[in-house]
Amino acid sequence: ILINDVFLSKMIIWLSSTLPVNSMYLDGFQYGDDYSFDWANLKALDSKTDSDIYFVYSGKFDLYNYSRRPTGAYKEIYSEIIKANKFKSYMSEFVPKGTFYPLNTKFDSVFAYAISDSTANNTVFIIGNFDIDNIFNVEVEVPKITSKLSVSTVNSVAIPQIKRNKIYTVIGPYDIQVFVVKGFSFKS
């Protein structure tokens, strides 16, 4: 929240829900906590750890020493975490043996990848934009995908279009799009 407001936080949430990581938010991230701790890296008056220094990363509270309860005014971050975690649970059924496939775009700041399961014949596509200032018309090459398939958006303002061997979408600054395609998978 200290770097680029809510946008980067939402991107991190969706990346965490679509990649094989266990997300645990204990530091106020889920509320958009932006408190700056004045006593960071100073000598502690009392500590329950092996260090007498309050070591704190910028924008984070000290988990192991006395600190206030995390809080924040960004309710949309908390609701985004709930939505993304529900989708993470859905992914375990939709692509139970999903394999990660990096995809190419022609912009350095735009990334794309897919989680695909050839047994279930389903794929989850993720496209993100790390550029804070620019909107991009993105073309992602996906071999053997056809316009006969339908796209179900999970997290997107724009609706991606599928043509032969390509997916087209418009992606805004610090946006991340998540969508699913049933009946399509990458063949290993």
Secondary structure by P-SEA (a helix, b strand, c coil): cccccaaaaaaaaaaaaaccccccccccccccccccccccccccccccccccccccccccccccccccccccccaaaaaaaaaaaaaaaaaaaaccbbbbbbbbcccccbbbbbbccccccbbbbbbbbcccccccbbbbbbccccccbbbbbccccbbbbbcccbbbbbbcccbbbbbccccccccc
